[in-house]
Amino acid sequence: MANVVVVGAQWGDEGKGKIVDWLSERADVIARFQGGHNAGHTLVIDGKVYKLHVLPSGVVRGGKLSVIGNGVVLDPWHLVKEIASVREQGVDISKETLMIAENTPLILPIHGELDRAREEAASAGTKIGTTGRGIGPAYEDKVGRRSVRVADLADEATLAARVDRALLHHNALRKGLGMEPVDRDALIAQLKEIAPSVLEFAAPVWKVLNEKRKAGKRILFEGAQGALLDIDFGTYPFVTSSNVIAGQAATGVGIGPGSIDYVLGIVKAYTTRVGEGPFPTELHDEDGQRLGERGHEFGTTTGRKRRCGWFDAALVRQTCATSGITGISLTKLDVLDGFETLKICVGYELDGKQLDYLPTAADEQARCTPIYEEMPGWSESTEGARSWNDLPANAIKYVKRVEELIECPVALLSTSPEREDTILVTDPFAD
């Protein structure tokens, strides 16, 4: 059976939630492999809207196993609230339907406090645009070998030792930022109180997933954010704190890379970005405003208005390479309805030279100007289209040109937030 990784191939917010939900109906296991509750996936099922941040999108589908892998950093208090929220919407969540890797690092209140304090202290132009939810500091503690992990909640002595090790580092940082030291006993008490609600779902995820794979079960690996926010291959330093590209799916749950059969990249028919950082095709005119209004471009997690611009084929070609993307799902094609002319970025000009990729150095990224190719738009509506025959000729030409420029085929085409409004070209789960 095929196992599929789903990754965002731009700066996030590409519509992964709908596509993962569409695919999860045919998967046996849905595994989240990186990120934290800064992610935001909106699902629309039978007119009901679900907004998920850390729970895998598969939780809203009955009879599926949803997994939070060790590559995720987990805020246990947010987890409990999110579980309660979706339960109120009629979703059954139990230890039979949700598993959390025992080696998953926890996001503590001190992480969010540090995250916000550092962002506030940063001078103009150096702010990262973090959501302030403690994701970055939690990953720092993981790499620094001072995390409190899910398994540590089961033993009081181990928990206390882990907290002491973390506070040795954090109290020194807080002193430098003019913050009060952490109340050790209060933090341990908070963790002991929340522990049963997390440990209920704890499991050796690496073992379970390898057994599922050997049994021929279909596994869908769900990423958060987008490849251009990858800590190594994104627009550094305006990136997230984890690896977002498809290779992380293996290490983020504990399976071998040979277990991945297909990588599906989610790509908007235009480009958006939340927060700070370079954005070569960003529009500051009526076209940009129109894209934002038609696409309802506000962050699921933060509510922040997204920056909008034309489709950047050079960047998507780059992320297709770094993630080894097999095929893409092109979303929000309907947002382009009614534009008389459309533009696609095919490369950049930097100091008089032409480039077909975005350079690594931040100062060079800032100086890049897009090289555009223009295409005629279409006046007909594509919203709700479910077959190629429902699409205007110019819309089909646009899709085909995108395929050529990014050097990767379109596997799925999404024409509205409704899961049924999807044109299937290639089945990622095909054996």
N, C-alpha and C positions, 0 to 999 in steps of 0.2 A: 504494500500500500504506500502511496506517496505521502510524504510529510512536507508541509509548506510553511515557509517563513514569510511573514508580512512585515514590511518596513516602509516607513515614510521616506520618499526620495527627494524631498525638498526641505523646508524649514519647519516641518510639522504641520498639523491642522489640515492634512490632505484629504481627510475623510476615511481614515483607517477603520473607525468604529463600524460604519455601515458595511464595509467590505469584509471585515473580520466576522461580523454577524452573518453576512450572506454565506461565507465559507463555513462558519462554525456549525451550520445545520447539518453538514455532511462530514464533520470531523468527530472523532471520539473524545479527543482531549484538546483543550485550548490552554496554552501555557504562556504566561507573561514573563519575558526574560530580561528586562532592564527598566530603568527609570523609577520614578516614584509617583506620588499623588499630584505632581505638577502636570501630569498628562491629563487630557480631557477627551473622552470618547463619547459622542452623542449617538445613540441608537434610536431609530424610529421603527417600532414594530406594531402593526395593526393600529396605528394612530397614537400609540402610547410612547412617550419620550422617556428614555433612560439616559441619565448622565453618570458615566463611570469615570473614576480617576485612578484607582489602583486595582480594582477587581477586573479580571479578564473579561472581555466582552462576551464570552461564552456562558457566563453565569445566568444570563436571561433565557437560555435555551435548556429545556428540561432534558434529563438523561445524559448530560455531558459532564465530564470531569474538568474543572477549571483549576489551574495551577499558578501559584505565584512563586517564581524561581528565585534562586540565590543571587541573581544579577540585579534584582530589584532592591531598593532601600524602602523599608516599610514603616510608616507611621502607624503604630498600633491603635492609637486613639481615633485617627481618621478611618482606619479599617473598620472598627466597630461601628462608627457612625454610618459609613457607607453600606455596610451589611444591613443595618437597621433600616436604612432608607429604601433599599431595593426590596427588602422583605415586605415593607409597607405597600409596595407596588405588586405584591403577590408572587414574588420570586422565592423559591425554596432554596435556602443555602444551609448545608449541613456538612459534616466531615466526609460524607460520601460524595458531595458535589464540589467541594473546595479543599485544596491542599496548599499548605505554605511550607516551603523548604526550611528545614531546621537550621540551615546555615545562612538564612537571610538576615542581613544587618538591619537594625532598627533605627528609625529616626526618632531622636529624643527631643523634648522641648528646648534643650540647650542648643540644638542644631538650628532650629528656626530663629532663635534669638540671635545667634551669631551671624546667620545669613543676613538678617535684616540690618543688624548693626554695621556690618561691613559694607553693605550696599549704601546705607545712609552716609557712611563716612567717606565713600568714594567721591572723587571730584567729578565735575561735569566732563563727559566724554570718556570716562573710564568705568562707568557703571555697566554691569553686565546685562541688566534687565531681568535678574532672577525673580522668581515668584515669591521668594522669601519663605519657602516652606521647609528649608533645612536640607534639601536634597544634596547640594554640594558638600556642606560640612559632614554629612553622614557618609558620603563616599570617601571623603578625606580620612575619616576615622577608620573606614574599612581598610584602605591602603596602609594606614598608619598602625594597623593591628591593635586598635583600641576600641573596636565596635562592641556594642552589646548585641548579641544575636538571638534569634528566636529560641534556640536551645538553651541559652543561658537563663531564661526565665524560669526554668524548671528546678533550679537549685539556688537557694538563698545565698550560700557562701560564694558560689561562682558569680552570681549576679553582683554581689557587693564588690568582689575583686575587679570585675569588668568596669563597674562604675568608677571605682577608685582610679583605675588606670586612665579612663577617659577624662576624669576631672583634673588629673595632674596636668594634662595638656590644656584643657578648656579654661581652667581658672587663670592660667598664665595669660592666655589670649584675652580673656575678659578684663583682666587688670590693665592690659595695654590699651584696651578700647574704653576704659573708664566704666566698666560694668561691674556690678556686684558679683561676688563669688557665688557659686551654685550651692544651694542647700542640699547636701548629700543625702541626708536622711529622708527629706521630702521626696527627692527624685526616686530613691529606692522604693519608698512607699507607693508612689504612683505606679511604678513598674510591677510591683507585687500585686497591686489591685487589678491591673489590666491583664496580667499574665494568663489567667484561665481562659479568657476570651480569645487569646491568640493560640495558646497551646492546644486548644480543642482541634485546630486544623493542622497542626505541625506534623510533618511526615518526611521520610527520606525520599524527597522528590526524584533525585537522580536514579534511585533504585526503581521506583514506581514507573518512571517514564521509559527506562530501558526495558522493563518487563512488558510494558504496553507496546513498545516498538517491536520486540521479538514476537509478540502475539499478533502482529499485523494490524494494530490499531492505527488509525489516522491521527496524526498530531499536527495541530496548527499552532505555530509559534508567533506570538503577538508582540510587536515592539511598540515603543512610545516615542514621541517627538519625531524628528526626521533626520536623515543622514547628514544634512548640512549643519546639524547641531552636534555631530559626533565629536567626542573629546579629542580625537586624533585627526579626523579628516573633515571636520567642520570649519566654519569661519572663526577660528580661535583668535581671541579668548571669548568671543561672544557665542558660547556653545553651552551645552548641558554638561553634566559631570560624569557621564558614562559613555561607553561605546554603544552607538545606535545601529551601526551597520549589521548586516545579516550574520556575519561571523560570530557576533556576540550571542546569537541564539543557542549555540552549542554550549559555551561556557556558562551562560546565564541560567541553565537548568541542569547541566551535568550529563550531556550526551556527546557522542563523538560527531565531528563534522560530517562524516559519511552518512549520517542519519537524515541529512537535509537533502530533499529531492528537488525542490522548486522554491525559488525566491520571487515573491510578488512585490513589486515596488508600487506604492500608491503615489499618484502624481495628479495635482490639480491641472486643469487646462489653462491656468494662468499661474501666477506666483504670489504667495503671501508670506509675511514674516511678522512675528510678535517680538517686541523688545528692540534692543539695540543691535548694532552690527551692520556690516556692508550688505547692500541689496542693489546690485547693478541695474536691474530693470524697474526699480520702484518708480511709480507715477505720482506726481503731485498735482495733477490736473483733473479735469472733469472725468476723463476715462478711468483714472484711479479711484475716484470717488464712486463712480458708477459700478465698478467691479466690487467695491466694498459693500455697497448698498444691496446690489443684486445677490451677492454671495453671502449676505448676513455675516460679514467677517468681524466677529467678536469672539474672543477666546472663551472656550467652555469653562476653563478653570478660573481665569482671572477676570473675564469680562472686558479685557483690554481690546481696543480697536486694533485690528491687524493692518499692517502696511500692505499695499497691493501694487502689483505690477504685471507686465507682460510675461508670457511663458519664456523661461530661460532654458533653451535646449542644451546649451553648453554645460550648464551646471548639472542638469539631469543626466546627460551623457556621462559626466564625471561620477555621479552617485551610482549609476548603473554598473560602472566598472568596479568601484570600491566595495559594493555589496554583492557583486556577482548576480545581478538581477536577471531572471529568466524572462519575465514578461511584466508589463505594467498594467495597472488599473488606472485609467484616466477618468478623473472625477470632475464634477461641476461643469461639464461641457455646456449645459443649459445657461450658465451665467454669461456666456459669450453671445447669446442670442441678441440680435439687433445691432451689433457693432458693424458699421459699414466697412471698416478696415481693421485687420488684426495684425499685430506684430509678434515676431518670434526672434529672440536673441540667439544668434548663431555663433557668437564669439565676442571678443573684447579688443579694444584698442588700448594699449598701455605705452605711453611715452613714444608714440609714433610707430609702434610695432603691433601686429595682429596676433592674438592668442586664441586658441580653441579650448582653453581651460582657464579656470580662475586660479591665479597664483596663490602660493601659501602665505607669503608675507602680508601682514595686515596693511602696511602702508601702500603696497602695490594694489591690493584689493580695493582700497579706497580710491585709487586713481584710475581704475578700470572704467571705461565707458562702453556700453553695449553696442554691438554691431547688429542691426536689425534686418530682417527679411520681412517684407509685407505680403499679406495675403488678403483676398477679398473675404468679407464676412458674409453673414446670411441674415435674412429678415424673418425667416420661418422659425417656429418654436421647436426646440429639441427636447423640451421638458417632458419627462415620462416616456421617452422613446425606449422601445424594448427590442428593436431589430434594426439592422442597417437600412432596411427599406423605409423606416420612419424618419431617417435623417436627411436633411437637405444635402445636395451635392457638394456645396462648399464646406459643410461641416465634415463630410467624409474626407475631402481633400485636406482639410486642416489636420485631422487625425493621422492620415497617411504621411503627411509631411513631418509631423512630430515623430512618428516611428522612424523615418529616415534619418532625421537629425540626431536623435538620441541613440540610434543604432540598437534599438530594442523593440520588439513587437508589443502591440496592445493586446492584452489577454482579456481584459474586461473594460467596459465603458459604462460609466454611471451618469445618469441624466436627471436625478433628483435625489433627495434624502431617503425616499422610500426604497426599501431593499429590493422590491420587485422591479423597479425601474433600472434594470441592469442588462446590458447586452453582453452575452458570453461569447467570446471568440475562441479562447483556448481554456480548457479546464485544468486549473493547477493541480487538482487531485487525481487527474487521469493516471492510471497505472502505466 
